[in-house]
Amino acid sequence: MFTESFDIKRPVWDPQTLAALLQRLQDSGYQGLTADYRSLLGRYAPDQGDRTFGTLFAAADEFADVLIPPAQPHARVILHRRESTVLRVVVAARTQQEARVVGTALKVHLEAVLGKLGDQIADERGRSSLTRFRRDVLPSLHLGGNGDRAPESRNPLASQVLRAMSHQPVVRGRPTVLASQSKPLAPDRTNEQIREALEQLVTEGVVERWHVVICREKGIWLGSSANAEEMRTFSSLTMECPHCGRRVRDEQADVAYRLGERVPVQSDTRWMCELVESALRRLGVEAVAVHPTGGGDVDGAACYQGAVILFRAKDEPVDIGDLMRLQEQGRRLESDGWPVFSLLVADRPLGLDTSGVRVTVVEGVASLDGVLEQVLKAARDASLTNLLPATLRPGGVPLADLLPAD
């Protein structure tokens, strides 16, 4: 379930205003629990069946209602008067996009009754949590920035490929890989994805691209050039390969990628951190910050639906102490009132007994997306619990009104 929420603050939310708002929604095709409740009163108290919305609210100590939008029958709108001056509006739907569409349509009806919302909206989509996260959490974790996507952000797969290239065979003094043999750079990705990552590194100037012709029998390079047209000309020649006797045009044409002279220095787990950041943003997380060099108890943090997600990435042996230190950082934030979800991301199975430790362990980046989806769902569920009252009381009716007449 996905939600959109905002608070509307007014000098007072009186019964008349609430009644006018619900009447507008009912007239526009919304089905409401309070409206249905009112229609049922006639069964138990015939004289009360025509009670107005305003009369119902005047008898209630608190107010909440659940409505079904006319165009999105699977979504729900919850209105809850948290206090005399604040009405909380929560939209719950199957997707984030559906929740936003319902929320946008709902605001049209709200403004028809309340006027321009503008400054009346006190906290939309958890903006106050994002502000606290940027102001308090990121500095306390020594994470720079404000969680926005950096304009120069690299495709995390490119970072993974760049790291893996340093372990490739050396040709002419530098690690080199052929496009036809690049699958080991990222075994869980397609050849096309790996090729795109390599081309991005070429664009950045950290990898060189060479067009080559190779002896099919011996695997020896017969010629290479950075110019594709020159190699096409060479490949069309009728001369024979000195190693196998084939004509050059019948030999293997390929593309070689070689590390450039200036490769940026990065931590061994930087590619994993970028992978986590990219996955979180793809799944709808707005604020994600990653430590530029790593090495601390926390490599990154994110804010989602009022919760903090902490993560640590390791491609070296992990012990229980790594989990405990990450857990301690989470407990510190929980003491400040934050719901916290902690993850340790490893690039291989760990075989650790993690029972009793409140840290989710990702054993292999191939399972990262699935684990993150579960964590984000848990964060949404926790957020919904905080947004709504424990019970909904759509209308209060004095017990005396429901007793039979003498």
N, C-alpha and C positions, 0 to 999 in steps of 0.2 A: 504494500500500500504506500502511495506517495501523497504528500500533503503540501498545501500552501496555507499560510496563516498570516493574519495581521490583527492588531488591536486597534479599535476605534475609541478614542477618548473624547468625551463630551463633559460639560459641566455636570450633567446628571442624565442617566438613562431612565427616564420616567416611563410608566406603563403606557402612556399615550403614544410616545415615540416608538416603543417596541411594537405596539398594536398596529400602528400605521405601516411599519416596515413589514410585518408579517402579512398584513392584508395586501400590500403591494406584491409580495412574492406569491401569495396564493392566487391573486388575480392574473399573474403572469405565468401560471401553470406549474408552480412548484408545489409538490406534495409535502405537507409538514406534519410532524408528529403532534404538535399542539393543535392544529386544525382538526386532525382526526380525533384527537382526544375530546375536543369540544363537541364534535358531532355525536360522540358516544354518551355524553352526559344525559341526553334525553332519555336513554334507556333506563337509567337509574333514578333520574330526577327530572320528570317532564317539564317542570317549571324552570329548569336550569339549562335546557338544551339550546336556548338561543342566547346564551351569555356571549358577550363580545370578547375579543382578545384582551382588551384593556381591563375588563372585569376579572378575567382569569389572572392576569399578571398582578393586579392589585392585591389579590389574595395570596400571592406566592412570596415566600421569603427570598427565593432566588429564581433565576430564569435560565433555561437551556432549551434548545429545540434542534431537531434533526430534520433536514429537508432533502428531497430528491429533485434535482434540476430537471426541467422538462426535456432537454435535449441530450442529457447524459444520465440515463437511468441507473448506471452502475456507480455513479459518483454520489457523494453525500456532502451536504453543507451543514456544519454544526455552528450554531450561534450560542454563546455562553456569556452571560453577564457576570464577569468575575468579581466586580465590585460596582458600586453605584455609578462610577464615572467611566468604566471600561467595559466594552463589549468585545469579546474575542470571537473572531471568525476563522474557522478552520474548514478547508476543503480537502476531502480525502477522495482519491481516485486511483485507477489502476496504473496510470503512468504520470510522470511529472508534467508532461505536456497537457494531458487531459485535465489535471488539477489546475494548471495555469489558465486554460481556456475557460473552465467553470468560474474561476476566481475573477477573470476579466469581465465576464457577463454579469456576475453578481454585483460588481461595483457599479454597473449602470443602474441597477435597481436601488442600491444603497444611496447613490447620489440623487436619485429622483425624490427620495424622502428626506435625506440629510443635507442636501446641497453638496457642493464640491468637497470631496474628502480632504485633499491637500494635507494641511497640518493636523487634521483630526486623526490620521493614521499614526499611531505611536510606535509600532514595531512591525515591519513587514518582512516576511520570510526570514525571521530570525536575525535581522540586521544588528540588533543590539549584541547578540552573541558573537557575530563576526567582528564587531568593534572591540569587544572585550578580548577576543582571541588575538587580534593584531596588537592591541595595546599592552596586554598583560602576559599572554602565554608565550608568544614568539620570543620576546626579550628574555623571559625566564629560562627558556631552553637554548638560548644563544643562537637562535635562527634568525638570519637577517631577512630584510624585505617585509612585505605585508601579505604574502601568500598569493599575490597575483601571478599569472603566468609571465615569465620573462620573455621579452620579444625575441631573444636569441635562442630560445629553448631548442635543443636538438632532439630529433626522434630518438627515443631511448634505445631502439634496436641499433641505430648507428653507433651509439656509445658501446653497446655490447659487442658489435662487430669490430669496432676499433680496438677494443681490449683483446679480443680473440686473435686479431691479425698479428699482434706482437709475438705470438707463438708459432707463426707459420714459417716454412723453410725460407732461408735467406737466398735471394738472387741479386747479384750485383751489390752485395753489402747491406741489403734491407729486406725485411720480411715481405713476402709476396705470395699472393694467392691467385689462381686462375678462376675466372667466373664459373667454369664448368666443374670446379672442385671446391666451391665455396660453401657447400651445405654444412660442413662441420663448424663453421663460424657461428651458426645458430640452428642447431638440429631441429628445433621445434617450429621453425618458420619455413615458409615456402621459398623456393629459389627466387621467385619474383620479388618477394619482400627483402631478401638479402641483397639482391642486385640494386634495389632502390636505396637501401641503406648505404651501400658502397658508393653509389653515385652522389648521395648527399655529402659523403666525406670527400669525394673528389671536388664538389662545388665549394666546400669549406677550405680546400687547399691542404688538407692533412693526409690525403691519399692521392697517388698519381695513377692515371689510367694509361695503359700501354696496349696497343693492338699487336698481336703476335701470331706467328706461324710456327707450328711445332711438329717435329717428326713423330709420326704416329707409332713407329716401332720403338724408338729409343727415348722419346720424350724430351729430346733436345731442342732448344729454341733455334730456329733457322733464321729468324729475323724479327725485329720489333721496331715500333715507331709510335709516337704519340699521335701521329696523323693517320686517321683511318683510311683516307684516300691513298696514301703512299702504300699501305699494307695491301689494299685491294689490287693495286698495280703489281706489287711484288707477287701476290698470290696467283696472278694470271699468267706468270711466266712459265715457259715450257721446260726450263732447266730442271735437272734431277736433284733429289735430295742426296747428299754425299753419304748418308748413313743407311738408308734403306732402298734407294734407287727409285722411289716414287717421284712423280713430277710434283713440283712445289704446289701447283694448283690442287693436287689431290691430298695434300697434307692438312692437318687440323688447324683451322683458324680459331683463335680464342682471344679473350680480353684478360689482361693481367692487371691486378691492382697491387700497388706497392706502397708501403708506408713512406710518407714524405720525410724530408729532412727535419722538419719542425713539427713534432707531434706534441700536442698539449699534454701536460702532466695532469693526471687525475687519479683519484683514489681507486683502488681495485673494486670497490663496491659502488662507485658513482653510477655505473650503468644500471645497477639494480635499483638504486634510488630514483633514477629518472624513469625507470620502468614503472615503479609504484606511483610516482607522480602522474605519469601519463594515463595510467589505468584509472586512478581516482578522478582525474578531470574528465575522462571519457565517460565515467559513470555518474557525472553530474556534481562532483565536489568543486566548489568555487574557490576556496582558499587552501593552498597547499604550499608549504615552505620546506626546502631541503637545505641541509648544511652543505656549504660549498666543498668542504674537504672531508667531512666525516671524522670518525675516530672517537666520538663521544658516546654517551649512553643512549642518545637519541639522534637518529640521522635526519628525521623529518617529522612534520606534524601537519594535520589538516583539521579543518572545522567543517562539520556537516550536521545540519539539523540540530544545532545547539550542543553537539557532542564534539569532543576532541579525539582524533585518531593519531596515535603515536606509532612510529615505525622505526625499526632498526634493520639494516641490511648487512649480511655477513656471507662471505664466500670462503671463509676459513673455518676451522673447527669451532663449534659453538659449545659452551658449557652452561650449566644451570645458572652460573653467576651472571651471564649475559641476560638471561630471562629475568632474574631477580632485580637487576639494576633497572631494566626497562619497566618492570612492574612498580618499582619504587617511585619512578618519575610519574607514573600514572596515578599512584595513590596521593602524591603531593598535589596534583591538579584536582583530584576528587575532593580533597579537603577544602578546596576553594569553590566547590559547588559544581564542578564540571562532570558530566558523564564521560567516561574515558574508555576507549577501546585500544588495546596495545597489540602490535603485530611484530614478530620477528621473521624476516624474509631471508631464507637461505637458498642457495642454488643447488642443494642436494638433500637427500633424506638425512635426518639427524640421528634417529634412534635414541632420543632422550625421553626420559620419563618426565612429562610436563604436568602430571596430575598435581593439583593444588596450586598451580601457578596461573595467574590470570593474564596470560599472554597467549594470543593465537599464533601458532607457528605455521609458516608457509614453507613446506618442504619441496622446493623446486619451483622455479618461476612459471612453469607451465600451468600450475594450479592457482596462480595469483588471482586472476580475474574471478574465479569461482569463490575463493575465500573472501575477496573484497566485497562481492555482492552480498554474501551472508552478513558480513560486518556492517555494511551500510543498511541492510534491512533491520538489523538489531538496533542501529542508531535511530532509524525512523520510528520503530516501535517504542523506543524509550522517549523519543520526542513527543509522540502522540500521547503517551501517558502523562507527560508534563503539561501538554497543552490543554487537556480536557479535564473536567471534573470526574471524580471516581464514579458518580452516578448522575443520570440525567433526570431532572424533574421538570417536565415541560409545562406543568401548570398546577397550582394548588387550589383545592376546593375545600372549604370547611366541611368537616364530617357531617355537621348538622344538616347541610344542604342535601345530603345523599340519603337521609333517613326518610322513611315513608311518613306521610302526613297523618295526623290523628284521625 
